[in-house]
Amino acid sequence: MPIEKIIVLEDDLIVRKNLEQQLRQRRYDVAATGTIAGAHEFLAKDTFDLMFVDVRLPDGEGTDLLRELQSRPQKPLIVMVTGFGSVESAVECMRNGAFDYMLKPFSNDQLEVTLKKAENFNQLLKVNEYHNRGEEEDSGYELLGESPAMENLRQLIRKVARTQATVLIAGESGTGKELVARALYRQSQRASAPFIKLNCAAIPENLIESEFFGHEKGSFTGASAKREGRFELAHNGTILLDEISEISPQIQAKLLRVLQEREFERVGGNRTIKVDVRVIATTNRQLEESVERKEFRQDLFFRLNVVPIHVPPLRERKEDVPFLSKQFMQRFARKHGVRVKGISNDCLAALSAHHWPGNVRELQNVIERAVILCGDSGLLEPEHLGFSPRPATAPAPVAAPSPVAATSVPTPSPDAGAASAEVAVDPPSLAEIEKRHILAVLEKTGQNRTHAAKLLGISVRTLRNKLSDYGVNAKDDPADASTEEP
């Protein structure tokens, strides 16, 4: 995290000019003064990152100013400087909140070390503030699964993690794309540096540029103080751009520059900030199709798609369902304080027969609900799951007034003869049944995606993606934006 603006508070003119010159040579913005009153004037006009403060000044003690500044919400790091150092003085300054303590005269190397320490400490403070805002949700969950598909995925992660390559993780909603990103981070050489996440779909369009790159004080209404963006917070670490397909063309152009040049300017600022960041992006869309529709820049896609990783949906690795179910059962039993004995065979069969349009996230939610509802028996049964799965090979019954009734096959008339009765009619595929059911529910709700998603037990985003696959445009619903899961 760069230190940008510094105050030099030193009454000795020669020392002040010398320190000011050294700092300006390092491209810092420097305000120099010889009095506490002058320092107050600078602090009233702007926000500063660092101050060099002499212990003894013409209009007071530097230690008094040190104590006063600790009560400010936006306080700079303070390095106390003195030509009459003592252990007692150093202890008092550090106790009152000083970042460092330097004796005059100090060398250029000593100054360089102090500035480097201040920059590293400043980044730690900002990253800690980011975590304290509750925007970082590290569930601690790992990539679970024993199927060949998951083992291949873990091998690919191990191979890619040790590189610095940009990674694009693609997969349906709920497959665990963020877990893949965290695995890449934890196994990389940047594991000890920050891991910063930005959900591009959850941030309003007018704020996303500020979230990406930060803003200067007064750059727009409400910008009461300078704020660092996510790219600055992730300096020397990794940034996860979740659902990258949701950003506008304007932000795509600015992101392309960051990927190419590793530099940007804050909103309302003119200082170029350089960052060393590894970028990992995720998407639940086919970005190649978005590029063909001119919704996503082709050059940005190429920059992001250096190493593509596909996370398979749960229906393509059904052998993981029993294993995941037992893992989730144990986890939620501990979380809710429920004594659970196990999962019945009928329940496992029902879980294995389900299509899982919401993937692992849906399975996780289903098992949590079952653990809560299983009661004193402690055994998870099909009725605790909250859905009635249909066998994948069975067509819907003719008499049932369900949305999939249209998939039934008419019964031959008695006079059609024995030969025609023996003709085998192929049942519709599970995907076709699902499509007809979704369209029927959507028609029942008057094309309202939010209502339809609730009836189907899936997220609005999952429903939107499926309708896009079917080439169907449903009615725009104002509630979509608030109900879509990030």
Secondary structure as UniProt FT lines:
FT   STRAND          5..9
FT   HELIX           13..25
FT   TURN            26..27
FT   STRAND          29..33
FT   HELIX           36..45
FT   STRAND          50..54
FT   STRAND          56..57
FT   TURN            58..59
FT   STRAND          60..61
FT   HELIX           62..69
FT   TURN            70..71
FT   STRAND          77..82
FT   HELIX           87..95
FT   TURN            96..97
FT   STRAND          100..103
FT   HELIX           108..132
FT   TURN            133..134
FT   HELIX           148..161
FT   STRAND          167..170
FT   TURN            173..174
FT   HELIX           177..186
FT   TURN            189..192
FT   STRAND          195..199
FT   TURN            200..201
FT   TURN            205..207
FT   HELIX           208..213
FT   STRAND          214..215
FT   TURN            217..218
FT   TURN            221..222
FT   STRAND          227..228
FT   HELIX           230..233
FT   TURN            234..236
FT   STRAND          238..242
FT   HELIX           244..246
FT   HELIX           249..261
FT   STRAND          263..265
FT   STRAND          272..274
FT   STRAND          278..283
FT   HELIX           287..292
FT   TURN            293..294
FT   HELIX           298..304
FT   TURN            305..306
FT   STRAND          307..310
FT   HELIX           314..320
FT   HELIX           321..336
FT   STRAND          342..343
FT   HELIX           345..353
FT   TURN            357..358
FT   HELIX           359..373
FT   HELIX           375..377
FT   STRAND          379..380
FT   HELIX           382..384
FT   TURN            392..393
FT   TURN            403..404
FT   HELIX           405..407
FT   HELIX           414..416
FT   HELIX           417..421
FT   HELIX           430..444
FT   TURN            445..447
FT   HELIX           449..456
FT   HELIX           460..470
FT   TURN            478..479
FT   HELIX           480..483
//
